[in-house]
Amino acid sequence: MKHGKKYIDAAKLIENNKTYDPSEALELCCKTATAKFDETVELHVRLGVDQPSRGPAGARRRRAAQRHRQGRARYRHRQGRRRQGR
C-alpha cells in the first residue's frame, strides 16, 4: 500500500513495538500531526478496578445471578430425567 510523504515522515518517528509513557505519547502525537485543523486524541485506559456491588442494587444483581445459575442447574437436572424416560 502506498503512503504519502507526510505519513512516511510521521511513521519514521514511531517505533512499532514500544510502549510509550503518556507524556511521551502526547509529544509524539503533536509531532506527527499533519492536519490543517485541530486534531483530537482518544485515550483508552484499563484501570483494573471493579465496580463495588454494595447496597440494594448490588444485592439485586447478586440474587439475580444466583437465581440464574440455580435455574440453569435445575433445568439441566430436569432435562436429564426426561432423557432417562421418567
Residue pairs with C-beta under 8 A, 6 or more apart in sequence:
3 11
6 34
7 34
10 31
10 32
10 34
13 28
13 31
13 32
14 28
14 32
20 28
26 41
29 39
29 41
33 39
52 58
53 59
53 61
53 62
